[in-house]
Structure formats: C-alpha cells, structure tokens
Amino acid sequence: MGGDEHPYAPADLHLPGFVPLQLSQGQILAPYLGTSVFVVLAVWLVSGRCRGLSKTDRLLMCWWAFTGLTHIVIEGTFVFNPGFFSKENPSYFDEVWKEYSKGDSRYVARDPATVTVEGITAVLEGPASLLAVYAIASHKSYSHILQFTVCLGQLYGCLVYFITAYLDGFDFWVSPFYFWAYFIGANSFWVWIPTLIAMRSWKKICAAFRTEKAKKTK
C-alpha cells in the first residue's frame, strides 16, 4: 500500500506517501492503558502522603495527572508531527494517531480546526492540568478556580470537536465500531468528568465567597 491508498474514510481522502500501520490495535492500546494505570496508581499512592486530602481530592489528582500527560505527550505529538502518517520508520505515537484516525480521519488529514483545538489543548490545558495536581496537593487558594477554568477549556474543545464534525458531514470513521469506540467512547471522558469537576469547583468557589461575605457583614 502506498500513495493515496489508505484504510480511512472518505475513500478519496488525499494522503500522499501514506505508510500502513505496523502495530496491531492491541500493541497500540496495551502500552497506553498500562501506562495510564501506572500513572493513576502512582499518583494515588503519592497523594496518600499529602496531609488533609480527601479521597475525592486524591482522585482528582489522579485525573489531572492522567489528563495532563495525555494532553502533552499524546496530543502534543500529533500537533507538532504533521507527517506522522508517511514516516517509513514510524514511532509508537505515529502509530497511535494512524490507529485513532480510523475513528476520525480529520487527524490524519490534518484538518485545521482539529489541529488548532489539539494545539491549544496540548500547550495550555496540559500544563495547567499538571499545575492542578500541585495546587490540590498544596491546598493552594487558586485550586478550584484553576480546575474550573481548565474544565471549561476541555468542554469547549469537545464542543468544537463534535460540532465541526457534524458541520463537515459526519464522514470520518471506517465503521460503527470505530465511531463508538474512538470518536464517542474515547472522547466522552473529557465531557462528563470535566462537567462533574466544574460543578464541584463552582460550588466550592461560591461557598468561599459566601463565607467571605458573611465575615464582612458581621
């Protein structure tokens, strides 16, 4: 397979020099899932040594570490690696994005809107997520404001991602499996988890303002 021959939809997608996947789906997913579990477990154990943290705080540290590293390492390698689909000796990350593109070929096609959203996510939201880990562990006053802001950014990115797919015709996946597993399933975590965290942080921020207002009225 070479030239414009590829496994993606639509079939007339122009991908000059495309190099087929060299790793299987299992070989791609296993290291990512294994590393993710390791990161979550490591942060959970380390957070247990931090004083005054609830289980919810520790779980949030796990989430922010996982999502921050995903944004920086995984999404960052997509943004700053435009020719990943044509490398003769592809890296693991090149293979990740060629596999994911079966669920959304806008990635392998380097769709400008997709690259922009992922670029903002990798450069801004990734480091901010890791900062949230530190803020929670250190009981920083800006912790909830930071978490709320990053959640809004993630939700906005997801809205742009799904809405642009709809406006462009919803013709980016090779089968229903990849649609539900990659396009919907893999991205759903960045919808419902940030929503829950944003709601929690909003309540915490409002409670802090109410307490401060009560002190001033005494």
Long-range contacts (C-beta under 8 A, 24 or more apart in sequence): 6-85, 6-108, 7-102, 7-174, 8-101, 8-102, 8-105, 8-108, 8-109, 8-174, 9-105, 9-171, 9-172, 9-173, 9-174, 10-105, 10-171, 13-105, 13-108, 13-109, 14-109, 15-85, 15-86, 15-108, 15-109, 16-86, 17-85, 17-86, 18-85, 18-86, 18-108, 19-85, 19-86, 19-87, 19-88, 19-90, 21-95, 21-98, 21-99, 22-90, 22-95, 23-92, 23-95, 23-99, 25-99, 27-95, 28-92, 28-95, 28-96, 28-99, 31-92, 32-74, 32-96, 36-66, 36-70, 39-65, 39-66, 39-69, 40-65, 40-66, 43-133, 47-137, 50-137, 52-139, 53-136, 53-137, 56-200, 57-136, 60-132, 60-136, 60-147, 60-197, 61-133, 61-136, 61-137, 63-193, 63-197, 64-129, 64-130, 64-132, 64-133, 64-136, 64-147, 65-129, 65-130, 65-133, 67-129, 67-154, 67-190, 68-125, 68-126, 68-127, 68-128, 68-129, 68-130, 68-132, 68-133, 69-126, 69-130, 70-126, 71-121, 71-122, 71-125, 71-126, 71-129, 72-122, 72-126, 72-127, 72-130, 75-118, 75-121, 75-122, 75-126, 76-122, 76-123, 76-126, 78-107, 78-115, 78-118, 78-122, 79-115, 79-118, 79-119, 79-122, 79-123, 82-110, 84-108, 100-182, 100-186, 102-173, 102-174, 102-175, 102-178, 102-182, 103-172, 103-173, 103-174, 103-178, 103-179, 103-181, 103-182, 103-183, 103-186, 104-165, 104-172, 104-173, 104-182, 104-183, 105-172, 105-173, 106-165, 106-168, 106-172, 111-164, 111-168, 113-160, 113-164, 114-161, 114-164, 117-157, 117-160, 117-161, 120-153, 120-157, 121-153, 121-154, 121-157, 124-153, 125-150, 125-153, 125-154, 125-157, 128-153, 144-201, 144-204, 144-205, 144-208, 145-201, 145-205, 147-197, 147-198, 147-201, 148-197, 148-198, 148-201, 148-202, 148-205, 150-194, 151-194, 151-195, 151-197, 151-198, 151-201, 152-194, 152-198, 154-190, 154-194, 155-190, 155-191, 155-194, 155-195, 155-198, 157-190, 158-187, 158-190, 158-191, 161-187, 162-187
